[in-house]
Amino acid sequence: MLKKHKKIITLILVLALCMTAMFTLGACGKEEEVPEPVTYTNALTGEITEQPVAAARPLIVSIDNVGDAVPQSWLSKADLVYEFPVEGKQTRLQAIYYTEFPEEFGPIRSTRPYFVDLTREYKGIFLAHGWSPQAKSYLMEGHVPYINAMNSECDFYRVSDKSAPHNSYIKWEEVKAKIDKEGWWSETQKIKPFKFLKDGAESKGDLVDFIEFSYSSSDCEFTYDAETGKYTRTIDEGRDYVDHETGEVIKVDNILVQMVKSSVLDGKGRLKIDMCAGGDAILFTDGKVVKGTWSRENLDSRTIFVDAEGKQFKLSPGHTWVEVADQNCDIDYDATPAPAEEASEEE
């Protein structure tokens, strides 16, 4: 009887050892799962990073674009730049900084109501020097947080290598101190992103390598470089458009055209533009052109750009220059049909 018990105990031990061995071999043979790295996509540029954008909301800066103002400082660091028509057949820029903020901004100029409309769209903080009567009343209603030299304790200053009024500047540290004091970055604002082409995907459309915009007294051109996939901006029929601080020409990945209708608002020739009216739109990206339309539900929502099939425009990841073109702006380019094998679009 004892021998029988010993045999049973031995059998149990053998089985236990076998099961342990099987479990050990199984565990050793199983590959350890490596968690996927967490990445973040910039809503304005489509660029993928390991860290989210640090800013809780963008900063929109009204930048001069005539006379001694050119070349401007640090436009190359802006995620987006909008070019708007203003009175005097000129244009003014609205530079949107979200990814990084340069040490100073300028030359800074005054605001117009449709610049405030843009700030509402991006849930941003608005920075300007001066205002039209209509824009002043609009800002005073409190739709957006703002810093304006006309009623701010912030230290604006004038640089000596440009003539007034094209020489107003402000330091980023001054702006950041005001943002912190007011708590404007205390809560992250969710911004609806653009649609972007996935890595390796190509856009569809006819080939275009040169685009010219004529805003009466302000002309600019964009030339596409197939090797870099970027568009170089020039002005006045080919003059380099450079960053004052780096000396390098401004290059962007997309040119987005938002066509609007303007009307004269007052005796100074200031313009009125309905930024919710909708209209035609054109996207130049990846050396191709896509035509469509734009719409915007209300002043606190994003503008949506779609093609003829109703699908949202897909931008190339990177920086974008938006040309807001009214009926007084001529847009000229020659389009060539793309070879069939190059006309595909990633679904």
Secondary structure, DSSP 8 states (H G I E B T S, - for coil): -HHHHHHHHHHHHHHHHHHHHHHHHHHHHS---------EE-TTT--EESS--S-SS-EEEEE--SGGG-S-BSGGG-SEEEEEEEGGGEEEEEEEE-S---SEEBSB--B-HHHHHHHHHTT-EEEES-B-HHHHHHHHTTSS-EEETTT--S--EE-TTS-TTTTEEEEHHHHHHHHHHHTTTSS-------EE--TT----SEE--EEEEEETTEEEEEEEETTTTEEEEEETTTEE-B-TTT--B-EESEEEEEE--EEE-STT--EEE-TTS-EEEEEEETTEEEEEEEE-SSTTS--EEEETTS-B-EE-SS-EEEEEE-TT-EEEE--B---GGG-----
